[in-house]
Amino acid sequence: MTTAERSAAARSGPEAPVLSVVVPTRNERDNVAPLLAALGDALAGLDTELVVVDDSDDGTADEFARCAGRAPFPVRIAVRRPDDARRGLGWAVVRGFGSARGEFVCVMDADLQHPPALARTLLAVARRERADVVIASRYVPGGSATGLGGVRRRLASRGLGLLARLAFPGRVGPVRDPMSGYFLVRRALLDGVALRPVGYKILVEVLVRCRPRRVREVPYRMHPRHAGRTKTGVREGLNVLCHLLRLRTGV
């Protein structure tokens, strides 16, 4: 048995949940209670765990710890290491992948722009269609990116997604929203794969390096941020471009 196989076996014991929800956070204290309440309603009766990977200085981790007792699932909090924090949100998600024990892992933001109720739908689609990756998409019929904010942010999202599809026509090309930060992946797909994201986008990395056999997209309407301030900007857009270039030359 390889090291990856031993690790997978250890995490898939009889107590392992069906779903791990991974939420990277940076100064999202005011979103903690409503996020936990919405996830609790959405995932009631489903064997779930929440893995929070935090890099905050506003007490976000303390707020999760304070509210965790009211959640209908276990909440585990991992504080990001300084080197991970410098590498961006994508590395927080990778650390969450390493801690997740569920058969499926759902990645979502803490700001409630990603509707928690959709997580159950993503899981249902993965099970029904035996999909390796299910993406919450703003750009398939029925989806909307209006909650993203200004026109420049929406254009940047579209443009970066187009570049990703052009750079990897076979693996990313069919996906309409490769810049989505809301997706579900079968955890076994991640075992033994070295993910090295740059910046805050990791879905393209998963699609390219993990080579999923079956990918599905589910429409969703992106909501306005509930509280706090966005962490994205021009620098993060440049990081995505650098990531695409490194991924293209390295694969």
N, C-alpha and C positions, 0 to 999 in steps of 0.2 A: 504494500500500500504506500503510495506517495505521500509526501508531507501535506499536499493540498487535499488528498483524499482523507487523511487522518483528521485534518482540521474540519472538513465538512462533516465527517461522521460525529465529531465531538459536539458540533453545533446543532446537529439534527437528532438529538436524543428524544426520548419520549415526551419531554416537557417542552420541546421547541414549538413556538407558535406557528400559525399558518402565515401570518403577515407581520413584517417589521416595517414600521413607518420611520423613515430617517428624516430628521428636520435639522438642517444647519442653521444656527442662529448667531446674529451679531446685533446686540442692542435692540431686542424685540420684547422688552418687559411688558409693555402695555398690550401686547397681542397674546400673551401666554394663556390667560384665563379663557378668553373667547375661543382660542384655538383648541384647547383641551375640551371645552364644552362641545364644540362642533364635531371634533373627532369622536368623542364619546357617543354622541347621538348617531353619527354615521356608521360607526363600527360596533355598535351594541350587539352582543351575542357572538361576535367573531373573535377567535383566538388571536390576539394582537399584542404587540409590544411597541412602545415608542422609544426611539433612540434619538436623543437630542445631542448634537455636537456643537458646543457653545464656545464663542470667542467674544464675550461681551464685557463691558465695564460699567453696565447700568443695572446689574442685579438680575439679569434674565435667568441665569441658572438658579439663583435663589428663589425666584418666583416660580419656576417649574417645580422645585423641590417643595415649596409651600403648597402648591395646588395639586401635586401628584396624588395625594390621598383621595381626592374626589374623582379621579379618573377611573374608568372601569377596566383599565389595563395597566400593566407595569410601565413605569417611566424610568428610563436609565439615562443618566446625564454624563457625557464625556466632555471634559474641558480640553480644548485644542492646545496642542503644544505650540510654543512660539514659532518653530520653523514651519508648522502647518499653517498657522495664521498668516504668515508672510506669503504663502503660496496661493491663497485665495479660497473661495468657497468650495471649489471643486475638490480640494484636498480634504475639506471637512466631510464631504459626502463619501469620499474614499474611506475615511476613518469610520464613518457610520456603517459602510458596507462590511468592514472588518469586524464590527461589533454585532451586526445583525444576526439573529438566529432563525428567522422565519424562512419558510419555503419560498416566499416571495418578499421582495423589498420594494417599498414605495417611497419615492423621494418627493418631497414637497417643501415649499417655503412656509415660514411661520407667519407671514403678514396677511394671510387669508385672501390673497389674490388667487390662490389655488383653492377652489371650493372643496373642503374636506369630504363632502358627501360623495364626490366622484371616486374616491379611493376604492370604495366597495365595488363600483362598476368596473374599474380597471382590473381588479382581481377577478371578477366574474368573467370578463372577456378573456383573460389569460387562461383561466381554467377551461372555459367552454371551447375555445379555439386552439388550446395548447400552444399559446404564444409564449415566446421567450421574453419579449419586450412589448409593453402596451403603453402608448404615449398619449397623454392628454394634449390634444392639438387645438390650437387657435385657428388653424388655417385649412381645416377640412369643413365641408358643409355643416352648418350648425354651430360652428365655433366663432369666437370673436376675441380680438385683442384690444378692445376699446379701453379695458381697465389698465392697460400698460402705461397710459399717460399721454404725453404730447406726441405730435406728429413725428418729430425727429426720432423718438424712441421706437415708435412703430416701424418707421422706415428702416432704422438700423436693424431691428429684429428680422424684418423681411430680407434685407440685403445680406446679412450674415448667414441666414438660413440658405439663401440661394448660393452663396459662395461654398458653403459646406456641401451642398448637393452636387455642385459642379466639381468640387475637389475629389469627391468619392461617389461617382455616379452609380457604382454597383451596390455599395453598402448603405449609403445615405440618400442617394438620388430619389428613391421612391417615397421617402418620408417628407411630408409637407411641413412639419414643424420640428426640425432637428435642433432648434434653439430652445425647445421647451425645457423648463426646469421641473416639470411635473410628469413623472413617469413611473412605471412599475417594471421590475425585472425579476426573472426567475433567479434565485440566489446561486444555484448551481452553475449558472453561466459565468459567474464572477470568479469562481474558484480557480486559482492558479494563473490568473491574468494580472499582469502588472499595469495598473492604470496610472498615468502620469499627466493629469490635467493641468492646464494653465488658466488661471482666472476662475470665473464663476460658472462656466458651462462645462458639463461633463457628459451629456447625453451622446454627443458626437463621438467622444472617446469610447463609450460603451458600444455604440453601433459598429465602430471600426475595429476595435481590438477584441471584443468578445464574440464577434461574428454570429449574432443571433440568426437562427434559421427562419423564424416566423415573427414578424413585427406587425402590430396593429395600432391604429390610431383611433381615438375616441374624441369627439368634439367637446369642447368646453368653452364657456364664456369667462374670460379673465376678469376678475372683480377689481375694483379700486382697492388700493392698500387700506387696511383697517386703521392702523396707527403707525406712527414713526415715519422715518425717512428712508427713501430708497438708497441702496449702496452702489447702484450701477451708475456709470458715467462714461465719458470718452475713454478714460484709461482702461476700463473693463472691456470696452469694445475693441481697443487695440490688443488687449490680451487675447481675446478670441481670435483675432487675425493671426497673431503669433502662434497660437495653439494649432490652428488649421495648417499653417505652414510647417510646423515641426511634425505634426501628425502625418502630413502628406509626404514629407521627405524621409520620415522614419519608418513608415509601414511598407 
